[in-house]
Amino acid sequence: MDNAGVEMVDHQADIYDDAVVFITGATGFVGKTLLEKLLWSFPRIKRIYMLIRPKGGVTVEERFRVFLQNPIFERLSLEHPERLKKIFHFSGNIEDDNFGLNETDRAVLCAEVNIIFHSAATVRFNECLKVSARVNSQATYNLLELCREMAQLRSFLYVSTAYCNPGRKYVDEQVYPTMPPVDWRQFLACTQKIPDDYLNRLADYIKGPHVNTYTFTKSIAEQIVNAYRHVIPIVIVRPSIVTAAYREPYPGWIDNIQAISGIMMEIGKGGISSILGDKDLICDIIPVDFVANAMIMMIGKAKLGSLSICNATSGVTNPITWQRLGELTMKWSRIYPTRRMIMFPNFKYRCSAIKHEVAVWVLHFVPALLMDLRTLLLAQKKRLVTPIAKKFRQACLAGSFFSLNEWIFKNKSRYYFKDLISNGTYPTLYWNLEELDYDDYVRRHMIGINKYLHREKFTVEANKFSVTRIYWFWIFLHLIFYMLLVLFIF
């Protein structure tokens, strides 16, 4: 290894020693995983700051107290409880001017912070353009401007998305011009001046190949970050579809139902019978602990004047098709059934929107309506199924663009990660995606859904009778349907 390589390794090895870190979006899925991993693997970190806003009438102090009791911190609480005392919170909101910080807190950030992980974002596909622009684009600009005042800042990492260039089949680790061409300065100015309703109506005209405001505003944010590469040492990490943890902090750990994890949960409950998608295309998923590891290692590549990017994806290294993912989801949801199962887990991918809609109504809404009718007639205290069915139908439709299309994300950064891990720079990190066994991983994922989302304690035999009963009921319904179909035809 040449001298430059040695210098890079040394820089990587001590970058977190006595470091003060600021994480935006620390209460989110990725941010929370990153925060826990930093405290677990880098005991010499000095302090970690995070923003918390009051929500639903709950104070910032109460939300912070509840945050520290999150199950993700269980191993830290048991083995290194003193490290949790390194987490400090500021009252603020990423959407507000100056993030809602008071002058004292702002001064502390500017004087102390060495490393920033900017992971705060709204990931709702159906978010109105005004809100999405304010959270994903404007907030990024505001934070970068604040960085100008941070005398001790060494590295800034922006969490983007692998899908911020949907008009390109092959996506390399570089910043591409927006499609259609949009000047980010003019865009931000428009979001400030144009009335909300009118701006939201303009969304379909300015998004171009972007099917939602999420990927569009993330693309704008990348342009903003790129413009600051000569001012601040910056790197970008682009995850694909983030899923449950593979190994850390616990196999299968998950705490939200965003993106595909929510769909997998509903498949396990038997609430989804049809998905609009091409079963033969690659489904690019990435476990959240791999994303956190990539973020930690990429910080060392931040260099003034250049912009390093990592596509944190699995499609090139270890691809899995939508068909295979669906089969494994059904397999393990039947072996580890949830007590919330309403129908036998079974679904099919359909490329035709018409066939999909027919299947949804016949196999999805009709059974849901019958179940709700039974609940109402028996006056049972159960949550109605039909509203939930409608909600996840919309979620499936919002994600259909990703299940009907395929992208090739080039990932040269994986060689950089393997070098750092093999030479002992980061002995507690891993990036062995090529060794990921999807059968075992989906098993962990479905167990994680039951444990962390459904909050169920179970064994393999726990719900065996229930799933058997639902299976035969499912068979009975199919027999009745086909008998009625024959009678109707003849």
Stockholm file with secondary structure:
# STOCKHOLM 1.0

chainA/1-490         MDNAGVEMVDHQADIYDDAVVFITGATGFVGKTLLEKLLWSFPRIKRIYMLIRPKGGVTVEERFRVFLQNPIFERLSLEHPERLKKIFHFSGNIEDDNFGLNETDRAVLCAEVNIIFHSAATVRFNECLKVSARVNSQATYNLLELCREMAQLRSFLYVSTAYCNPGRKYVDEQVYPTMPPVDWRQFLACTQKIPDDYLNRLADYIKGPHVNTYTFTKSIAEQIVNAYRHVIPIVIVRPSIVTAAYREPYPGWIDNIQAISGIMMEIGKGGISSILGDKDLICDIIPVDFVANAMIMMIGKAKLGSLSICNATSGVTNPITWQRLGELTMKWSRIYPTRRMIMFPNFKYRCSAIKHEVAVWVLHFVPALLMDLRTLLLAQKKRLVTPIAKKFRQACLAGSFFSLNEWIFKNKSRYYFKDLISNGTYPTLYWNLEELDYDDYVRRHMIGINKYLHREKFTVEANKFSVTRIYWFWIFLHLIFYMLLVLFIF
#=GR chainA/1-490 SS CCHHHHHHHHHHHHTTTTCEEEEETTTSHHHHHHHHHHHHHCTTCCEEEEEECCBTTBCHHHHHHHHHTSGGGHHHHHHCGGGGGGEEEEECCTTSGGGGCCHHHHHHHHHHCCEEEECCCCCCTTCCHHHHIIIIIIHHHHHHHHHTTCTTCCEEEEECCTTSCTTCSEECSSCCCCSSCCCHHHHHHHHHHSCHHHHHHHHHHHCTTCSSHHHHHHHHHHHHHHHTTTTSCEEEEEECEEESCSSSSSTTCCCCCCHHHHHHHHHHHTCCCEEESCTTSBCCEEEHHHHHHHHHHHGGGCCTTCEEEEEECSTTTSCCBHHHHHHHHHHHHHHSCCTTCCSCCCCEEESCHHHHHHHHIIIIIHHHHHHHHHHHHTTCCCCCHHHHHHHHHHHHHHTHHHHSCCCEECCTHHHHHHHHHHTTSSTTCCCCGGGCCHHHHHHHHHHHIIIIISCCCCCTTTTHHHHHHHHHHHHHHHHHHHHHHHHHHC
#=GC SS_cons         CCHHHHHHHHHHHHTTTTCEEEEETTTSHHHHHHHHHHHHHCTTCCEEEEEECCBTTBCHHHHHHHHHTSGGGHHHHHHCGGGGGGEEEEECCTTSGGGGCCHHHHHHHHHHCCEEEECCCCCCTTCCHHHHIIIIIIHHHHHHHHHTTCTTCCEEEEECCTTSCTTCSEECSSCCCCSSCCCHHHHHHHHHHSCHHHHHHHHHHHCTTCSSHHHHHHHHHHHHHHHTTTTSCEEEEEECEEESCSSSSSTTCCCCCCHHHHHHHHHHHTCCCEEESCTTSBCCEEEHHHHHHHHHHHGGGCCTTCEEEEEECSTTTSCCBHHHHHHHHHHHHHHSCCTTCCSCCCCEEESCHHHHHHHHIIIIIHHHHHHHHHHHHTTCCCCCHHHHHHHHHHHHHHTHHHHSCCCEECCTHHHHHHHHHHTTSSTTCCCCGGGCCHHHHHHHHHHHIIIIISCCCCCTTTTHHHHHHHHHHHHHHHHHHHHHHHHHHC
//
